[in-house]
Amino acid sequence: MAHGDPGRQVDEAAASMLEALFTRSPVGLHFLDTDMRVVRVNAATSAEAGLSVGDVIGQPISAVYGMVEGDDIEAPVRKVLDTGVPLRQHIVRTRLREDPSRARHFEITALRLEDPHGTVLGLAVTAVDVTERERARGRAQVLDAVRRTVGRTLDTAVSCEDLVDALVPAFADLAVVEVVDAVIRGDDPPLAPLPLNTPLMRVAFRSTAAHPPQAHPVGDVHRLPGPTPFTQAMADLHPRVVDLPPDAPWLSVDPPRAEAIRTSRAHTLLAAPLTLRDTVLGLVSLYRTGQSPPFDEGDRDLAVELAAHTALCIDNARRFTREHTVAATVQRQLLPRSPETHSSLETAYLSVTGAVPGAWYDTIALSSARTALVVGNVPGRSLNAAATMGQLRTVVRSLSTFDLAPDELLARLHDTAAQLATERAALPLGDPLRRETLTADCVYAVHDPLTGSCTMAGAGRLAPVLVRPDGTVTVPDTPAGPGLGTEEDAPFATVEFEVPDGSVLVFASDPLLTSYLADSSGPLRKSPDYGERPLQDLCDDIVYALPADLGAGDAAVLVARARCFPADRFTAWRFDSEPTAVALARQRTHRQLVAWCVDEETAFNTELIVSELVTNAIRYGSPPVEVRLVNDRSLTCEVCDTGSAAPHLRHARTVDEGGRGLFIAAQLAQAWGTRYTPQGKTIWTEQSFPI
């Protein structure tokens, strides 16, 4: 078989390929000269432009498609002509003269043409209409942005604001989100169709305009009149793409919204219901204005996905709101409504940004004018945290009645928390409470105004801030004990520090807040300047001084200001272990009660209590014996000795000559107990004054 000239065969193949590109290729092909004028185009280009080949020759490339605005196509192509660097798959967004309301996208590739000697002949440019591909990519980007940003928090308002931020201007020129008012409060959403006159709150609004008109401001609660596309969408749960001519009949039903639509020059509405499991949570209304293209079926399909994701996020926020509301209600019922009044300690409660359900504070009146200050925190925001908090607070109050030292009280509280954790671990596998680890932090301090000191122990990282009268701010060096409910079984340690008259103690359930208050130059350093002002003023100034970016979260705060106990309302005597000490103690008690103007019945009972307790101390205790009387909210009588033998309340028989002393004291007193110290023990009784 004979073979022809190989070079000639290559030339013929190249010519055939070039002819095929110009006659049968679906890709627009252009040859431009060095003046950027069209020399030749293929059939696909003339068909796309709707012009004959003769009309195109000699025109700039932008004129071929009738580009009237948008990205400049000639600048990047000219750069190829000047530099020889190819332009590959460059996207040009423009509008065509034949349809200026619709944005078009072309993918441009440009190569410089040169002869064998390097002389520049012009450019070869391909242009492919990729409008639909770019619109699909744009929709995918919008959907990705919504899924990435909406629902990051369990806050309905934030989720809706994130939604409109993601949609405007990427998908719409104006976006409105309205949510059923009951849903925002945590109630169950109503079933579709949405009942007439159901209140909706406008939660989010965004527009590309500088001063957009609004039918209702954000935060406004209103009812939607009907029938309109909005009410219909929430009736059958189908989104709607609606043209907005000025004479649309439904506009007269809702004049404020109609006026806002006309003022904004909106021409298309896309109303998508926020629905989940055949219930209605709200509505998303999207508008396109001015030169923006109207919504189409692809946009409506995208709106369905956007609304479905947003509805799920809103429902999650609703469930959280409901559970948090229930937990907060339980917490309010479990916490003290107002601080107890103490003659030597002024207290105030404070919740920073709304305390978490597991945070608690308490003040407990103890014997001898002492006060227990308690702050704790159970991690979590669920109802379980509030319930656990209530259990621990009850245990603390119960243990405090035994006059235990702070370290011993926390040790027993730790045992109780460990028992609760064990019970939780034994729950069925399907119980969600089993997956929640039970831990808690707590600080327990006892303020004694008679000695001007405070004894404290802590479980976890909680500690108070002490502000002395000279403005010095310190955090007592408290050894951190193990967290309540943890497996750690280290002993708790106590610390005792002075609390001078006028000092302020601040306990917080969040260690980060404690650190800020101790390190800052805020209101705590100025607390001595508050003088006789209500302690609540200091609490308010603490809140005002907190920076927004502190990150402390919610916290329960207890603020206490120490006052000096009046010296004339306290007295003490020390006696030797002699039989005459009983009569002497009774005589001195009588004179002191007369000086305090105590009524006769209370005075007689107190003298009898002193006689019996001093007798027991001399008989069973160890010298010396000390008697103390404290005239506070009640009359307290204390008898101290250095013995460690525990008193025992006996019920003596009729023929017994002794064993009735403590029984008599318990019958005459409103409350009694035993308090142990390193020096010995104290038997105390309390009697209330007659009203």
C-alpha positions as CSV (number, residue, x, y, z in Angstrom):
1,M,0.0,0.0,0.0
2,A,1.4,3.4,-1.0
3,H,1.8,6.1,1.5
4,G,1.6,9.8,0.8
5,D,3.6,12.7,2.3
6,P,3.3,12.5,6.1
7,G,3.5,16.3,6.6
8,R,0.7,16.7,4.1
9,Q,-1.4,14.1,6.0
10,V,-0.9,16.0,9.2
11,D,-2.0,19.2,7.6
12,E,-5.1,17.6,6.2
13,A,-6.0,16.1,9.6
14,A,-5.5,19.5,11.3
15,A,-7.7,21.2,8.8
16,S,-10.4,18.5,9.2
17,M,-10.3,18.9,12.9
18,L,-10.5,22.6,12.7
19,E,-13.4,22.4,10.3
20,A,-15.2,20.0,12.6
21,L,-14.7,22.5,15.6
22,F,-16.2,25.3,13.6
23,T,-19.1,23.4,12.2
24,R,-20.1,20.7,14.7
25,S,-18.6,21.5,18.1
26,P,-21.2,22.5,20.8
27,V,-18.5,24.7,22.4
28,G,-18.4,28.4,21.3
29,L,-15.1,28.9,19.4
30,H,-13.8,32.4,18.5
31,F,-10.7,33.5,16.6
32,L,-9.7,37.1,17.5
33,D,-7.1,39.2,15.7
34,T,-4.5,41.3,17.5
35,D,-7.1,44.2,17.8
36,M,-9.4,41.9,19.8
37,R,-11.9,41.7,17.0
38,V,-13.7,38.5,15.9
39,V,-12.2,37.0,12.8
40,R,-14.1,33.8,12.8
41,V,-16.7,32.0,15.0
42,N,-18.2,28.6,14.9
43,A,-21.8,27.6,14.4
44,A,-22.4,27.1,18.2
45,T,-21.4,30.7,18.9
46,S,-23.7,32.2,16.2
47,A,-26.6,30.0,17.5
48,E,-26.0,31.0,21.1
49,A,-25.8,34.7,20.2
50,G,-28.9,34.5,17.9
51,L,-26.9,36.2,15.1
52,S,-25.6,35.2,11.7
53,V,-21.9,34.7,11.2
54,G,-21.6,37.9,9.1
55,D,-23.1,40.0,11.9
56,V,-20.4,38.7,14.3
57,I,-17.3,39.2,12.2
58,G,-15.3,42.3,13.2
59,Q,-17.1,42.8,16.6
60,P,-15.5,42.6,20.0
61,I,-16.2,39.4,21.9
62,S,-18.5,41.1,24.4
63,A,-20.7,42.2,21.5
64,V,-21.1,38.7,20.3
65,Y,-23.3,37.8,23.2
66,G,-24.7,41.2,23.8
67,M,-23.1,41.6,27.3
68,V,-24.4,44.8,28.8
69,E,-23.0,44.6,32.4
70,G,-21.1,42.3,34.7
71,D,-17.5,41.1,34.8
72,D,-15.1,42.4,32.1
73,I,-14.3,39.7,29.6
74,E,-11.9,41.6,27.5
75,A,-9.4,42.5,30.2
76,P,-8.3,38.9,31.0
77,V,-8.3,38.0,27.3
78,R,-6.1,40.9,26.4
79,K,-3.7,39.9,29.2
80,V,-3.3,36.5,27.3
81,L,-2.6,38.4,24.1
82,D,0.1,40.5,25.8
83,T,1.8,37.8,27.9
84,G,1.1,34.6,26.2
85,V,0.0,32.9,29.5
86,P,-3.1,30.8,28.8
87,L,-6.4,31.6,30.5
88,R,-8.1,28.4,31.6
89,Q,-11.7,28.0,32.8
90,H,-12.2,31.6,33.8
91,I,-15.8,32.2,35.0
92,V,-17.4,35.4,33.7
93,R,-20.7,36.6,35.3
94,T,-22.6,38.9,33.1
95,R,-26.1,39.9,31.8
96,L,-27.1,39.7,28.2
97,R,-29.0,42.3,26.2
98,E,-31.7,39.8,25.3
99,D,-32.5,39.0,28.9
100,P,-31.0,41.6,31.3
101,S,-33.0,40.3,34.3
102,R,-31.1,37.0,34.3
103,A,-27.5,36.6,35.2
104,R,-25.4,34.4,33.0
105,H,-22.1,32.6,33.5
106,F,-19.6,31.8,30.9
107,E,-16.5,29.7,31.3
108,I,-13.7,31.3,29.2
109,T,-10.5,29.6,27.9
110,A,-8.1,31.7,25.8
111,L,-4.8,30.8,24.0
112,R,-2.5,33.0,22.1
113,L,-1.9,32.0,18.4
114,E,1.6,32.4,16.9
115,D,3.2,31.4,13.6
116,P,6.3,29.2,13.4
117,H,8.4,32.4,13.6
118,G,6.8,33.6,16.8
119,T,4.7,36.3,15.3
120,V,1.4,36.8,17.2
121,L,-1.5,36.1,15.0
122,G,-4.3,36.6,17.6
123,L,-6.3,34.5,20.1
124,A,-8.3,31.4,20.2
125,V,-11.1,31.8,22.7
126,T,-13.7,29.2,23.8
127,A,-16.9,30.2,25.7
128,V,-19.2,27.8,27.4
129,D,-22.5,28.8,29.0
130,V,-22.3,27.3,32.5
131,T,-25.2,29.3,34.0
132,E,-27.1,26.3,35.2
133,R,-24.0,24.6,36.6
134,E,-23.0,27.8,38.5
135,R,-26.5,28.3,39.8
136,A,-26.5,24.7,41.1
137,R,-23.1,25.3,42.7
138,G,-24.4,28.5,44.2
139,R,-27.4,26.7,45.7
140,A,-25.1,24.0,47.1
141,Q,-22.9,26.7,48.7
142,V,-25.9,28.3,50.3
143,L,-27.2,25.0,51.6
144,D,-23.7,24.2,53.0
145,A,-23.5,27.6,54.7
146,V,-26.9,27.1,56.3
147,R,-26.0,23.7,57.6
148,R,-22.7,24.9,58.8
149,T,-23.9,28.0,60.7
150,V,-27.5,27.5,61.6
151,G,-28.0,25.5,64.8
152,R,-24.6,26.1,66.4
153,T,-26.4,27.3,69.5
154,L,-29.6,26.2,71.3
155,D,-31.1,29.7,70.8
156,T,-34.0,30.2,68.4
157,A,-33.2,33.9,67.7
158,V,-29.5,33.2,67.0
159,S,-30.4,30.3,64.7
160,C,-32.8,32.5,62.7
161,E,-30.3,35.4,62.5
162,D,-27.7,33.0,61.2
163,L,-30.2,31.8,58.6
164,V,-30.9,35.2,57.2
165,D,-27.2,36.1,57.2
166,A,-26.5,33.0,55.1
167,L,-29.3,33.7,52.7
168,V,-28.8,37.4,52.0
169,P,-27.4,38.3,49.6
170,A,-26.3,34.9,48.4
171,F,-29.8,33.6,47.7
172,A,-32.3,36.4,48.3
173,D,-32.4,40.2,48.5
174,L,-34.6,40.2,51.6
175,A,-35.4,37.5,54.2
176,V,-37.8,37.3,57.1
177,V,-38.2,34.6,59.7
178,E,-41.3,34.4,61.8
179,V,-41.7,31.7,64.5
180,V,-44.9,30.7,66.4
181,D,-44.7,32.6,69.7
182,A,-45.5,29.5,71.8
183,V,-42.6,27.6,70.2
184,I,-40.1,30.3,71.3
185,R,-41.3,29.8,74.9
186,G,-40.7,26.1,74.7
187,D,-44.3,24.9,74.1
188,D,-45.2,22.2,71.6
189,P,-45.8,23.5,68.1
190,P,-49.4,23.3,66.7
191,L,-50.4,20.8,64.1
192,A,-51.0,21.9,60.6
193,P,-53.0,23.7,59.3
194,L,-52.0,26.5,61.6
195,P,-55.0,27.8,63.5
196,L,-56.2,31.3,62.6
197,N,-54.9,34.2,64.7
198,T,-52.0,32.1,66.0
199,P,-49.4,34.7,67.3
200,L,-46.1,34.7,65.5
201,M,-43.0,36.6,66.5
202,R,-40.7,38.2,63.9
203,V,-37.4,36.8,65.0
204,A,-35.0,37.8,62.2
205,F,-34.8,40.2,59.2
206,R,-32.1,41.0,56.7
207,S,-32.0,43.0,53.5
208,T,-29.5,44.2,51.0
209,A,-31.1,47.7,51.1
210,A,-29.6,50.3,53.4
211,H,-32.9,51.3,54.9
212,P,-35.4,48.5,54.1
213,P,-39.1,48.9,54.9
214,Q,-40.5,46.4,57.5
215,A,-44.1,45.5,58.0
216,H,-43.3,44.5,61.6
217,P,-40.1,45.2,63.6
218,V,-38.0,42.3,64.9
219,G,-39.4,41.1,68.2
220,D,-42.9,42.1,67.4
221,V,-45.6,39.5,68.0
222,H,-48.5,39.7,65.5
223,R,-51.2,37.6,63.8
224,L,-51.2,36.9,60.1
225,P,-54.4,37.8,58.3
226,G,-55.6,35.5,55.6
227,P,-55.9,34.1,53.1
228,T,-52.4,34.9,51.8
229,P,-49.5,32.9,50.4
230,F,-48.1,32.9,53.9
231,T,-51.1,31.4,55.6
232,Q,-51.6,28.9,52.8
233,A,-48.0,27.7,53.1
234,M,-48.6,27.1,56.8
235,A,-51.8,25.3,56.0
236,D,-50.7,22.7,53.5
237,L,-47.0,22.8,54.4
238,H,-46.0,23.4,50.8
239,P,-43.6,26.2,49.8
240,R,-44.8,28.7,47.2
241,V,-43.1,30.8,44.6
242,V,-45.4,33.8,44.0
243,D,-45.1,36.8,41.6
244,L,-45.8,40.1,43.2
245,P,-47.7,42.3,40.8
246,P,-49.0,45.5,42.4
247,D,-52.6,44.4,41.8
248,A,-52.3,41.0,43.5
249,P,-55.7,40.5,45.3
250,W,-54.3,39.0,48.5
251,L,-52.2,42.2,49.2
252,S,-55.3,44.0,50.3
253,V,-55.7,41.5,53.2
254,D,-52.4,42.5,54.8
255,P,-51.9,46.3,54.2
256,P,-48.7,46.7,56.3
257,R,-47.0,43.8,54.5
258,A,-48.3,45.0,51.1
259,E,-46.8,48.4,51.6
260,A,-43.4,47.0,52.6
261,I,-43.4,44.8,49.5
262,R,-44.2,47.7,47.2
263,T,-41.6,50.0,48.9
264,S,-38.9,47.4,48.6
265,R,-39.7,46.8,44.8
266,A,-39.9,43.1,45.4
267,H,-41.1,41.1,42.4
268,T,-41.0,37.5,43.6
269,L,-41.8,35.8,46.9
270,L,-40.7,32.4,48.1
271,A,-42.7,31.4,51.2
272,A,-41.4,28.2,52.9
273,P,-43.0,26.8,56.1
274,L,-40.9,25.7,59.0
275,T,-42.4,22.3,59.6
276,L,-41.5,19.2,61.5
277,R,-43.6,16.1,61.9
278,D,-46.7,17.8,60.5
279,T,-46.4,20.6,63.0
280,V,-45.9,24.3,62.2
281,L,-43.0,26.1,63.9
282,G,-43.0,29.2,61.7
283,L,-42.3,30.7,58.2
284,V,-39.4,31.8,56.1
285,S,-40.3,34.5,53.6
286,L,-37.7,35.3,50.9
287,Y,-37.9,38.1,48.4
288,R,-36.1,39.1,45.2
289,T,-36.1,42.7,44.2
290,G,-35.0,45.0,41.4
291,Q,-32.9,43.3,38.7
292,S,-32.5,40.0,40.6
293,P,-34.0,37.0,38.6
294,P,-37.2,35.6,39.9
295,F,-37.2,32.4,42.0
296,D,-37.7,29.2,40.0
297,E,-38.4,25.5,40.8
298,G,-34.8,24.8,41.7
299,D,-34.9,27.6,44.2
300,R,-38.1,26.2,45.7
301,D,-36.5,22.8,46.1
302,L,-33.6,24.4,47.9
303,A,-35.9,26.4,50.2
304,V,-37.5,23.1,51.3
305,E,-34.1,21.8,52.4
306,L,-33.2,25.1,54.1
307,A,-36.5,25.2,56.0
308,A,-36.2,21.5,57.0
309,H,-32.8,22.1,58.6
310,T,-33.9,25.3,60.3
311,A,-37.0,23.7,61.6
312,L,-35.0,20.9,63.2
313,C,-32.7,23.5,64.8
314,I,-35.6,25.5,66.1
315,D,-37.2,22.4,67.6
316,N,-33.9,21.5,69.3
317,A,-33.8,25.0,70.8
318,R,-37.5,24.7,71.8
319,R,-36.9,21.4,73.6
320,F,-33.9,22.9,75.4
321,T,-35.9,26.0,76.3
322,R,-38.7,23.9,77.8
323,E,-36.3,21.7,79.8
324,H,-34.3,24.7,80.9
325,T,-37.5,26.5,82.0
326,V,-38.6,23.4,84.0
327,A,-35.2,23.1,85.5
328,A,-35.1,26.8,86.4
329,T,-38.5,26.6,88.0
330,V,-37.4,23.6,90.1
331,Q,-34.2,25.5,91.0
332,R,-36.2,28.6,92.1
333,Q,-38.4,26.4,94.3
334,L,-35.4,24.7,95.8
335,L,-33.3,27.8,96.5
336,P,-34.0,30.3,99.3
337,R,-36.1,33.1,98.1
338,S,-34.3,35.7,100.1
339,P,-31.3,35.8,102.5
340,E,-31.9,35.1,106.1
341,T,-31.4,38.0,108.4
342,H,-28.4,37.9,110.7
343,S,-27.4,40.6,113.2
344,S,-23.7,40.2,112.4
345,L,-23.7,39.2,108.8
346,E,-25.6,40.9,105.9
347,T,-26.1,38.7,102.9
348,A,-27.4,39.0,99.4
349,Y,-27.9,36.6,96.5
350,L,-27.0,37.2,92.9
351,S,-27.5,35.2,89.7
352,V,-25.1,36.2,86.9
353,T,-26.9,35.8,83.5
354,G,-29.4,33.4,85.1
355,A,-27.7,30.7,87.2
356,V,-27.5,27.2,85.8
357,P,-30.0,24.8,87.3
358,G,-27.4,23.0,89.3
359,A,-25.9,26.1,91.0
360,W,-27.0,26.9,94.5
361,Y,-26.3,29.2,97.4
362,D,-27.5,29.1,101.0
363,T,-27.1,30.8,104.4
364,I,-27.8,28.7,107.4
365,A,-28.2,30.1,110.9
366,L,-26.1,28.2,113.4
367,S,-25.8,28.3,117.2
368,S,-24.0,31.1,119.0
369,A,-24.8,33.8,116.3
370,R,-22.7,31.9,113.7
371,T,-23.7,31.6,110.1
372,A,-22.9,28.9,107.5
373,L,-22.3,30.2,104.0
374,V,-22.7,27.6,101.2
375,V,-22.2,27.8,97.5
376,G,-22.1,24.8,95.1
377,N,-22.6,23.7,91.6
378,V,-23.7,20.5,89.9
379,P,-22.6,20.6,86.2
380,G,-25.3,20.4,83.6
381,R,-28.3,22.3,82.4
382,S,-30.9,19.7,82.6
383,L,-33.6,19.0,85.1
384,N,-31.4,16.2,86.6
385,A,-28.8,18.8,87.6
386,A,-31.5,20.8,89.4
387,A,-32.8,17.7,91.2
388,T,-29.3,16.6,92.3
389,M,-28.7,20.2,93.5
390,G,-31.8,20.0,95.6
391,Q,-30.7,16.7,97.1
392,L,-27.3,18.0,98.0
393,R,-28.6,21.3,99.4
394,T,-31.0,19.3,101.7
395,V,-28.2,17.1,102.9
396,V,-26.0,20.2,103.7
397,R,-28.9,21.7,105.7
398,S,-29.5,18.5,107.5
399,L,-25.8,17.9,108.4
400,S,-25.4,21.5,109.5
401,T,-27.9,20.9,112.4
402,F,-25.3,18.6,113.9
403,D,-22.8,21.4,114.2
404,L,-20.2,19.5,112.3
405,A,-16.9,21.1,111.3
406,P,-16.7,22.2,107.7
407,D,-14.3,19.4,106.7
408,E,-16.4,16.7,108.5
409,L,-19.6,18.0,106.9
410,L,-18.1,17.9,103.4
411,A,-16.7,14.4,104.0
412,R,-20.3,13.2,104.8
413,L,-21.7,15.1,101.9
414,H,-19.1,13.4,99.7
415,D,-20.3,10.0,100.9
416,T,-23.8,11.0,100.1
417,A,-22.9,12.1,96.6
418,A,-21.0,8.9,96.0
419,Q,-24.1,6.9,97.0
420,L,-26.2,8.9,94.6
421,A,-23.6,8.3,91.9
422,T,-23.7,4.5,92.6
423,E,-27.5,4.5,92.3
424,R,-27.3,6.4,89.0
425,A,-24.8,3.9,87.6
426,A,-27.2,1.1,88.5
427,L,-30.0,2.5,86.3
428,P,-31.1,0.5,83.2
429,L,-28.8,0.9,80.2
430,G,-31.5,2.8,78.2
431,D,-31.9,5.5,80.9
432,P,-30.2,8.7,79.7
433,L,-29.5,9.7,83.3
434,R,-27.1,6.8,83.5
435,R,-24.8,8.5,81.0
436,E,-24.6,11.7,83.1
437,T,-21.7,11.6,85.5
438,L,-22.7,12.9,88.9
439,T,-20.1,15.3,90.2
440,A,-20.4,18.6,92.2
441,D,-18.3,21.3,93.7
442,C,-19.1,22.9,97.1
443,V,-17.6,25.4,99.5
444,Y,-18.8,25.4,103.1
445,A,-17.8,28.3,105.5
446,V,-18.8,29.1,109.0
447,H,-18.6,32.7,110.1
448,D,-18.2,33.3,113.9
449,P,-18.8,37.0,114.8
450,L,-17.7,36.4,118.4
451,T,-14.2,35.6,117.3
452,G,-14.2,37.6,114.0
453,S,-13.1,34.6,112.0
454,C,-14.3,32.2,109.3
455,T,-13.6,28.5,109.1
456,M,-13.9,26.9,105.6
457,A,-13.5,23.8,103.6
458,G,-14.0,23.2,99.9
459,A,-14.8,20.3,97.6
460,G,-13.5,21.1,94.1
461,R,-12.1,24.4,93.0
462,L,-14.5,26.8,94.7
463,A,-13.2,29.5,97.1
464,P,-14.4,32.9,98.2
465,V,-13.0,36.3,97.6
466,L,-12.3,38.3,100.8
467,V,-12.3,42.1,100.7
468,R,-10.9,43.7,103.9
469,P,-11.9,47.1,105.1
470,D,-8.8,48.7,103.7
471,G,-9.8,47.5,100.2
472,T,-7.3,44.6,100.1
473,V,-8.7,41.7,97.9
474,T,-7.4,38.2,98.6
475,V,-8.5,34.6,98.0
476,P,-8.0,32.5,101.1
477,D,-5.6,29.7,100.5
478,T,-8.0,26.8,100.8
479,P,-6.7,23.3,100.1
480,A,-9.0,21.9,97.3
481,G,-10.6,18.7,98.4
482,P,-11.9,16.1,96.0
483,G,-15.0,16.9,93.9
484,L,-18.2,15.5,95.4
485,G,-19.2,12.2,93.9
486,T,-15.8,11.5,92.4
487,E,-13.8,8.3,93.1
488,E,-11.0,10.3,94.8
489,D,-11.1,9.8,98.6
490,A,-8.6,12.3,99.9
491,P,-9.5,14.0,103.2
492,F,-10.9,17.5,103.3
493,A,-8.9,20.2,105.0
494,T,-10.1,23.4,106.7
495,V,-8.6,26.8,106.8
496,E,-9.4,29.6,109.3
497,F,-8.9,33.3,108.5
498,E,-9.8,36.6,110.1
499,V,-12.8,38.5,108.9
500,P,-12.6,42.0,110.4
501,D,-15.7,44.2,110.8
502,G,-16.8,45.6,107.5
503,S,-15.1,42.9,105.4
504,V,-17.0,41.5,102.4
505,L,-17.0,37.8,101.3
506,V,-18.0,36.9,97.8
507,F,-18.7,33.2,96.9
508,A,-19.2,32.2,93.3
509,S,-20.2,28.9,91.8
510,D,-17.8,29.5,88.8
511,P,-14.1,29.6,89.5
512,L,-13.5,31.8,86.5
513,L,-15.7,34.5,87.9
514,T,-13.9,34.2,91.3
515,S,-10.5,34.7,89.5
516,Y,-11.8,37.8,87.7
517,L,-13.2,39.4,90.8
518,A,-9.9,38.7,92.7
519,D,-7.7,40.1,89.9
520,S,-9.7,43.0,88.6
521,S,-9.8,46.6,89.9
522,G,-13.6,46.6,89.8
523,P,-16.2,47.3,92.4
524,L,-14.9,44.8,95.0
525,R,-11.9,47.0,95.8
526,K,-14.3,49.9,96.3
527,S,-16.6,47.9,98.6
528,P,-15.6,49.7,101.7
529,D,-16.9,52.9,100.1
530,Y,-20.4,51.5,100.1
531,G,-20.5,51.8,103.8
532,E,-24.1,51.6,105.0
533,R,-25.6,51.3,101.5
534,P,-27.6,48.2,100.8
535,L,-25.5,45.2,99.9
536,Q,-27.6,44.8,96.8
537,D,-26.0,48.0,95.4
538,L,-22.7,46.2,95.5
539,C,-24.2,43.2,93.7
540,D,-25.5,45.4,90.9
541,D,-22.2,47.1,90.4
542,I,-20.5,43.7,90.3
543,V,-22.8,42.7,87.4
544,Y,-22.2,46.0,85.6
545,A,-18.5,45.6,85.8
546,L,-18.3,42.1,84.3
547,P,-16.9,42.2,80.7
548,A,-19.1,40.7,78.0
549,D,-16.2,38.4,76.9
550,L,-15.4,37.0,80.3
551,G,-16.7,33.6,79.4
552,A,-17.7,32.8,82.9
553,G,-21.1,31.6,81.9
554,D,-23.9,31.4,84.4
555,A,-23.0,31.6,88.1
556,A,-24.7,31.7,91.5
557,V,-23.1,34.3,93.7
558,L,-23.4,34.9,97.5
559,V,-22.2,38.2,98.9
560,A,-21.8,38.7,102.6
561,R,-20.7,41.7,104.7
562,A,-19.4,41.1,108.3
563,R,-20.6,43.2,111.1
564,C,-19.2,43.4,114.6
565,F,-21.3,41.6,117.2
566,P,-22.4,44.0,119.9
567,A,-20.2,43.5,122.9
568,D,-23.0,44.2,125.4
569,R,-25.0,41.3,124.0
570,F,-22.5,38.6,124.8
571,T,-21.0,37.5,128.1
572,A,-18.8,34.6,129.4
573,W,-17.6,33.3,132.8
574,R,-15.2,30.6,133.7
575,F,-15.6,28.4,136.8
576,D,-13.6,25.9,138.7
577,S,-14.9,22.3,139.1
578,E,-16.4,23.0,142.6
579,P,-20.0,22.4,143.8
580,T,-20.4,26.1,144.5
581,A,-19.8,26.9,140.9
582,V,-23.4,25.9,140.0
583,A,-25.0,28.5,142.3
584,L,-22.5,31.1,141.3
585,A,-23.2,30.5,137.6
586,R,-27.0,30.7,138.2
587,Q,-26.6,34.1,140.1
588,R,-24.5,35.6,137.3
589,T,-26.9,34.4,134.8
590,H,-29.8,35.9,136.6
591,R,-28.1,39.4,136.9
592,Q,-27.2,39.3,133.2
593,L,-30.8,38.4,132.1
594,V,-32.2,41.2,134.2
595,A,-29.8,43.6,132.5
596,W,-31.0,42.4,129.1
597,C,-34.6,42.8,130.2
598,V,-35.4,39.2,129.4
599,D,-39.0,38.1,130.4
600,E,-39.4,36.2,133.6
601,E,-40.3,32.8,132.1
602,T,-37.4,32.8,129.7
603,A,-35.1,33.9,132.4
604,F,-36.2,31.2,134.8
605,N,-35.9,28.5,132.2
606,T,-32.4,29.8,131.3
607,E,-31.3,29.7,134.9
608,L,-32.5,26.1,135.2
609,I,-30.7,25.1,132.0
610,V,-27.5,26.7,133.2
611,S,-27.7,24.8,136.5
612,E,-28.3,21.5,134.9
613,L,-25.6,21.9,132.2
614,V,-22.9,23.2,134.7
615,T,-23.7,20.3,137.0
616,N,-23.2,17.8,134.2
617,A,-19.9,19.5,133.1
618,I,-18.6,19.4,136.7
619,R,-19.6,15.8,137.2
620,Y,-18.8,14.2,133.8
621,G,-16.5,16.8,132.1
622,S,-13.1,18.2,132.6
623,P,-12.2,21.6,134.0
624,P,-12.3,24.4,133.4
625,V,-15.9,25.0,132.8
626,E,-17.1,28.1,130.8
627,V,-20.6,29.5,130.6
628,R,-21.5,31.9,127.7
629,L,-24.7,33.7,127.0
630,V,-25.5,35.2,123.6
631,N,-28.4,37.6,123.1
632,D,-29.1,37.4,119.4
633,R,-32.2,36.5,117.4
634,S,-32.7,34.0,120.2
635,L,-31.1,33.5,123.6
636,T,-28.2,31.0,123.4
637,C,-26.7,29.4,126.5
638,E,-23.4,27.5,126.1
639,V,-21.5,25.4,128.6
640,C,-18.0,24.4,127.6
641,D,-15.5,22.0,129.1
642,T,-12.3,20.3,127.9
643,G,-13.7,16.8,128.1
644,S,-14.5,14.8,125.0
645,A,-17.2,12.5,126.4
646,A,-20.3,12.8,124.4
647,P,-23.5,13.7,126.3
648,H,-26.3,11.3,126.2
649,L,-30.0,12.2,126.5
650,R,-31.5,9.7,129.0
651,H,-35.1,9.0,130.0
652,A,-34.6,8.5,133.8
653,R,-36.9,6.1,135.7
654,T,-39.1,7.4,138.5
655,V,-36.8,6.0,141.2
656,D,-33.6,7.3,139.6
657,E,-32.0,10.2,141.5
658,G,-30.1,11.6,138.5
659,G,-29.9,11.5,134.7
660,R,-32.5,14.2,134.1
661,G,-30.3,17.2,133.5
662,L,-29.9,17.1,129.8
663,F,-33.5,15.9,129.4
664,I,-34.7,19.0,131.3
665,A,-32.6,21.3,129.3
666,A,-33.9,19.8,126.0
667,Q,-37.5,20.2,127.2
668,L,-37.0,23.8,128.1
669,A,-35.0,24.8,125.0
670,Q,-36.3,25.2,121.5
671,A,-33.1,23.6,120.2
672,W,-30.0,22.0,121.6
673,G,-26.8,20.4,120.4
674,T,-23.2,19.5,120.9
675,R,-20.3,21.2,119.1
676,Y,-16.8,19.7,119.3
677,T,-13.6,21.7,119.1
678,P,-9.9,20.9,119.5
679,Q,-10.2,22.2,123.0
680,G,-13.1,20.1,124.0
681,K,-16.9,20.3,123.6
682,T,-19.7,22.8,124.0
683,I,-23.3,22.0,124.9
684,W,-25.6,24.7,123.7
685,T,-29.3,25.5,123.9
686,E,-31.5,28.1,122.2
687,Q,-34.7,29.7,123.4
688,S,-36.8,32.0,121.4
689,F,-38.1,35.2,122.8
690,P,-41.8,35.7,123.2
691,I,-43.4,37.7,120.5
